[in-house]
Amino acid sequence: MKKWFVLILLCAFALSTFAGAQQEGTVAEKQMLRVAAPPWIFKKFDLETYCDRFEKDHPEVTVERIRADKWGGVTYIPEWEAGDSSFDVFVVGSGSMLSPLIIGGWTEPMDSMLTGNMAPDKLVGGFLAAGKYKKDSGSYYPVLPFMGEVALMGVNTNILKDSGLWSGGMPVPIPSMNESEFVGWFAKMKDNAPVGAHVQIWDREFMQYDYCSGIRAQSGTFLAGDGKGFDVSSAAAKKWLGLLQKLYREGLAAYPISDNKGYELWKSGAAGSFFAAQGHIMELPSVTGRNEDIAYTGWPGSDKSGSIIWTHSVWIPKVVKNKDLCKTFIREQVFHKDFGQWSFNN
């Protein structure tokens, strides 16, 4: 009897060990979530930390970080046509970047996510609206804007003061869009701003904002008369481009054709003004350590007509299988208030 009892115990132990090994094997088979974003999102939103936090909150998930090209959306279409995707979630994309993907129907509809902490009344309405697109069957959200930018004109307060363009603790505004007054305002900074009295980035991303802003300031719109496309023929459009050309010909403006070159010129502290996203204007104090080194002004008329806004969105390729996991990551991390505020606070 003792022998049989010992044998039964050994069998029970073996079965228990085998079951435990099976259970451990199950735990070890983690889910993979592949999160792609360009390098600047990892830097300016500290995406690494939020990927780490998601892994901590979800031990069964491993997050693969993919540093991708910000304009690479269309390059993924061939793999989607084959039913595959090299990533699950992409964190970034302005309207102009994403439009080919949206037109082709390659992104997952996101309307179902607009609940709870992501309900429309919890989000900035103007920015959220930038994620809503019209199709023949109606309108929907193929992407969700997690970040919005406003085009503003930042000024270097030290250069403005040295140039006599500071009064009452504020920048002296540009008098008007009249050529002599407009150009004359920047000309006062010429001797104090060695890299340019004015800097605007003219590249694939920023040229649309640069072009539309001055037209909108004058007329309240930047659209063509039929509402389709940009205004290219009005008096406001011609005047705006003429003023920008005049600044360049007078040696007052620098128009770099890459983002990084534009940021370098501004962060050198030797540019008088910088028309860009407010988030990039703030980078000068990150170099000088003094928030008071920048102030803001606008084009004549912009106080009534407004400026240009744009967004960057998070999205999921429609062919991805683990959509629920993707949406959980987006809700818990990308739309967590800490993620949205990190760049501003740091």
C-alpha positions in Angstrom: 0.0 0.0 0.0 2.8 2.4 0.9 4.4 1.8 -2.5 1.2 2.5 -4.3 0.7 5.6 -2.2 4.2 6.9 -3.0 3.6 6.1 -6.7 0.3 8.1 -6.7 2.0 11.0 -5.0 4.8 11.0 -7.6 2.3 10.9 -10.5 0.3 13.8 -8.9 3.6 15.7 -8.6 4.5 15.0 -12.2 1.1 16.1 -13.4 1.3 19.2 -11.3 4.7 20.1 -12.6 3.6 19.5 -16.2 0.5 21.6 -15.7 2.7 24.3 -14.1 5.1 24.2 -17.1 2.1 24.5 -19.4 0.8 27.5 -17.4 4.2 29.2 -17.4 4.5 28.6 -21.2 1.1 30.3 -21.6 2.3 33.3 -19.6 5.5 33.5 -21.6 3.6 33.9 -24.9 3.1 37.6 -24.7 1.1 39.7 -27.2 3.1 42.1 -29.4 2.1 45.6 -30.0 4.1 47.5 -32.6 4.0 51.2 -32.2 5.5 53.4 -34.9 6.2 57.1 -34.8 8.9 59.5 -36.2 11.8 60.3 -34.0 10.5 63.8 -33.0 7.4 62.2 -31.4 9.6 60.0 -29.2 11.5 63.1 -28.3 8.8 65.8 -27.9 6.2 63.5 -26.3 8.5 61.0 -24.5 6.7 58.1 -26.2 9.3 55.7 -24.8 8.0 56.3 -21.2 4.4 55.8 -22.2 5.2 52.5 -24.0 7.0 51.5 -20.8 3.9 52.4 -18.8 1.7 50.4 -21.0 3.9 47.3 -20.6 3.8 47.8 -16.8 0.0 48.1 -16.8 -0.3 45.1 -19.2 2.4 42.5 -18.3 1.1 40.2 -21.0 2.0 42.8 -23.7 5.4 43.6 -25.2 5.6 46.9 -27.1 7.9 47.1 -30.1 9.0 50.7 -30.8 9.5 51.6 -34.4 11.1 54.9 -35.5 9.6 55.7 -38.8 9.7 58.4 -41.5 6.9 61.0 -40.9 6.0 61.1 -44.6 6.1 57.3 -45.1 2.4 56.6 -45.1 2.0 55.9 -48.8 5.0 53.6 -48.8 3.0 51.1 -46.7 0.2 50.7 -49.1 1.8 47.7 -51.0 2.1 45.7 -47.8 -1.5 46.5 -46.9 -2.6 45.4 -50.3 -1.0 42.0 -49.5 -2.9 41.9 -46.3 0.0 42.7 -43.9 1.3 45.6 -41.9 4.7 46.2 -40.4 3.2 48.2 -37.5 -0.1 48.2 -35.5 -0.4 51.9 -34.4 1.1 55.0 -36.0 1.5 58.1 -33.7 1.6 61.1 -36.0 0.3 62.5 -39.2 -1.1 65.8 -40.4 -4.0 66.0 -42.8 -1.8 66.5 -45.8 0.3 63.4 -44.8 -2.7 61.2 -44.2 -5.0 62.2 -47.0 -3.8 59.5 -49.5 -4.4 56.8 -46.9 -7.8 58.2 -45.9 -9.0 58.5 -49.6 -7.9 54.9 -50.2 -9.8 53.7 -47.1 -6.6 52.2 -45.6 -7.2 53.4 -42.0 -9.5 51.9 -39.3 -12.6 54.0 -38.5 -12.2 55.4 -34.9 -15.6 56.8 -34.1 -16.3 54.1 -31.5 -13.4 55.5 -29.4 -15.0 58.9 -28.7 -16.4 57.9 -25.3 -15.2 58.3 -21.7 -12.0 60.3 -21.4 -12.1 60.7 -25.2 -15.7 61.9 -25.4 -16.0 64.9 -27.8 -16.7 67.3 -24.9 -13.4 66.3 -23.3 -11.4 67.3 -26.5 -10.7 70.7 -28.1 -13.5 71.0 -30.7 -11.5 72.7 -33.5 -8.8 70.1 -33.3 -11.2 67.1 -33.1 -13.0 68.4 -36.2 -9.8 68.1 -38.1 -10.0 64.3 -37.8 -13.5 64.1 -39.4 -13.6 63.4 -43.1 -16.5 63.3 -45.5 -17.2 60.4 -47.8 -20.0 59.6 -50.2 -21.8 57.7 -47.4 -21.4 60.4 -44.8 -18.7 61.5 -42.5 -16.5 59.6 -40.0 -13.2 59.7 -38.1 -10.5 57.6 -39.9 -7.9 59.1 -37.6 -8.0 60.8 -34.2 -6.1 64.1 -33.6 -4.1 63.9 -30.3 -2.2 67.1 -30.8 -3.0 70.5 -32.3 -0.8 73.3 -33.3 -1.4 77.0 -33.9 0.8 79.0 -36.4 2.1 82.1 -34.5 4.8 84.6 -35.0 7.3 84.5 -32.3 9.8 87.4 -31.7 13.1 87.5 -30.0 12.5 90.1 -27.3 16.1 91.1 -27.0 16.5 91.8 -30.7 13.2 93.8 -30.7 14.3 95.9 -27.8 17.7 96.6 -29.4 15.8 97.6 -32.6 13.4 100.0 -31.0 10.4 97.7 -31.6 9.4 97.3 -27.9 7.0 99.4 -26.0 5.0 99.0 -22.8 6.3 95.6 -22.2 5.1 94.3 -25.5 6.3 94.0 -29.2 5.5 97.0 -31.4 3.1 95.4 -33.9 3.7 95.4 -37.7 1.8 98.5 -38.7 0.0 97.2 -41.8 0.3 95.1 -45.0 1.3 98.2 -46.8 4.7 97.3 -48.4 6.8 100.1 -47.1 5.4 99.8 -43.5 5.5 95.9 -43.6 9.1 95.7 -44.9 10.2 98.7 -42.8 9.2 97.0 -39.6 11.6 94.1 -40.3 14.3 96.4 -41.7 14.7 97.9 -38.2 16.0 94.6 -37.0 18.5 94.1 -39.8 21.7 95.1 -37.9 20.7 93.1 -34.8 19.6 89.9 -36.4 22.5 88.3 -38.3 20.7 85.2 -39.4 17.6 87.1 -40.5 15.0 89.5 -39.2 12.5 86.9 -40.2 12.5 83.1 -40.6 9.9 80.9 -42.2 10.3 77.3 -43.1 9.3 76.5 -46.7 9.2 72.7 -46.9 6.6 70.1 -47.7 4.9 70.5 -44.3 5.2 74.2 -43.4 4.8 75.8 -46.8 1.0 75.3 -46.7 0.7 77.2 -43.3 3.2 79.9 -44.5 1.2 80.5 -47.6 -2.3 80.4 -46.1 -1.7 82.4 -43.0 -1.1 85.8 -44.6 -4.0 85.5 -47.0 -6.3 84.5 -44.2 -5.2 87.5 -42.1 -6.2 89.9 -44.9 -9.4 88.3 -46.2 -10.6 85.9 -43.5 -10.2 82.8 -45.8 -7.4 81.1 -47.7 -9.7 79.0 -49.9 -10.4 79.5 -53.6 -13.7 81.1 -54.5 -15.4 77.8 -55.2 -14.2 76.4 -51.8 -11.9 73.9 -53.4 -8.2 74.3 -53.1 -6.1 77.3 -52.0 -6.6 80.9 -53.2 -4.0 81.6 -55.8 -5.4 84.5 -57.7 -6.9 87.1 -55.3 -5.3 90.4 -54.5 -4.6 89.2 -51.0 -2.7 86.1 -52.3 -0.6 88.2 -54.7 0.1 90.8 -52.0 1.2 88.2 -49.5 3.7 86.5 -51.8 4.9 89.9 -53.0 5.7 90.9 -49.4 7.5 87.7 -48.7 9.6 88.1 -51.8 10.4 91.7 -50.9 11.7 90.6 -47.5 14.0 88.1 -49.2 15.3 90.4 -51.8 16.1 93.1 -49.1 18.1 90.5 -47.2 15.7 90.5 -44.3 14.3 87.0 -44.4 15.7 83.5 -44.3 13.5 80.8 -45.9 15.1 77.4 -45.0 13.7 74.4 -46.9 14.0 71.9 -44.0 12.4 71.8 -40.6 15.7 71.3 -38.8 17.5 74.2 -40.5 14.6 76.5 -39.5 14.7 75.4 -35.9 18.5 75.8 -35.8 18.3 79.4 -37.1 15.7 80.3 -34.5 17.4 78.6 -31.6 20.6 80.4 -32.4 19.1 83.4 -30.8 20.2 85.5 -33.8 16.8 85.6 -35.6 14.4 88.5 -35.0 11.2 86.6 -35.7 10.0 83.1 -36.5 6.7 82.1 -38.0 6.0 78.5 -37.1 4.1 76.2 -34.7 4.0 77.6 -31.2 5.6 74.4 -29.9 8.7 75.2 -32.0 8.8 78.9 -31.0 9.0 77.7 -27.4 12.3 75.9 -28.2 14.3 79.1 -27.9 13.8 79.3 -24.1 14.8 75.6 -23.9 18.3 76.8 -25.2 18.5 80.2 -23.4 16.8 79.1 -20.2 14.7 82.3 -20.1 11.0 82.2 -21.0 11.1 86.0 -21.3 13.4 85.7 -24.4 10.3 85.2 -26.6 7.0 87.0 -27.1 4.3 86.7 -29.8 2.8 89.0 -32.3 0.7 88.5 -35.5 0.2 89.7 -39.1 -1.9 92.8 -39.5 -5.5 91.6 -39.5 -4.9 88.3 -37.8 -6.4 89.5 -34.6 -9.8 89.5 -36.4 -9.4 86.7 -39.0 -7.4 84.2 -36.8 -4.5 82.1 -37.7 -3.9 78.6 -39.1 -4.3 75.5 -37.0 -3.4 71.9 -37.8 -3.3 68.6 -36.0 -1.3 65.4 -35.8 -3.3 62.2 -35.5 -3.0 58.6 -34.3 -4.3 55.9 -36.5 -4.5 52.1 -37.1 -4.1 50.4 -40.5 -7.4 48.6 -41.4 -5.5 45.3 -42.1 -4.2 45.1 -38.5 -5.7 42.1 -36.5 -5.3 43.2 -32.9 -7.4 46.4 -33.2 -8.7 46.1 -29.6 -5.2 46.2 -28.2 -4.3 49.1 -30.4 -7.3 51.1 -29.2 -6.5 50.3 -25.6 -3.0 51.7 -26.0 -4.4 54.8 -27.7 -7.0 55.4 -25.0 -4.7 54.7 -22.0 -1.5 56.4 -23.2 -1.8 58.6 -26.3 -5.0 60.3 -24.9 -3.8 60.4 -21.3 -3.5 64.0 -20.2 0.2 63.4 -19.1 1.1 62.5 -22.7 -0.5 65.6 -24.1 1.1 67.9 -21.5 4.6 66.4 -21.4 6.0 68.4 -24.3 4.7 71.7 -22.9 6.0 71.0 -19.4 9.4 69.9 -20.6 
